Amino acid sequence: MKVTPRKLNMFLMLRLPSAWLTGIRVKSINEKTCVATVKHRWINQNPFNSMFWAVQGMAAELTTGAMVTAQIRETGKKISMLVANNSANFSKKATGRITFTCNDGDKIEAALKRTIETGEGQTIWMQSVGVNTEGVVVSTFNFEWTVRVKS
């Protein structure tokens, strides 16, 4: 079954309601890139009248994890995935609509192939960058995903 923005957004509503309620939506996904947006609103703001950092983190993680999930499905194998580490940089107040984009989908296939061949866990560092409607970077997130064939 192909992973689509509609299916991912339905998943958010049913299984990750906090992401759904804060307004995070996947706009596009393919093997190399995933894009999600979230608009600054009352439900996702901090006391400084900008978007709460954790909401930005959920949107950023979604752009990386959705591609990992999609490529794991394509292998037909039972493979676990987990964020082992992350870091973030906030460079501007997040107001208005923020678009998070991850272009690191090409890193996933090699790690999945190695874990299937060796049975050992593999790690992938993926980056998601959030920009406002003016194209200014507001935050950059890095996630270290681990993948491993389930025994």
Secondary structure, DSSP 8 states (H G I E B T S, - for coil): ----HHHHHHHHHHH-HHHHHTT-EEEEE-SS-EEEEEE--GGGB-TTSSB-HHHHHHHHHHHHHHHHHHHHHHHTS-EEEEEEEEEEEE-S---SEEEEEE--THHHHHHHHHHHHH---EEEEEEEEEE-TTS-EEEEEEEEEEEEE--
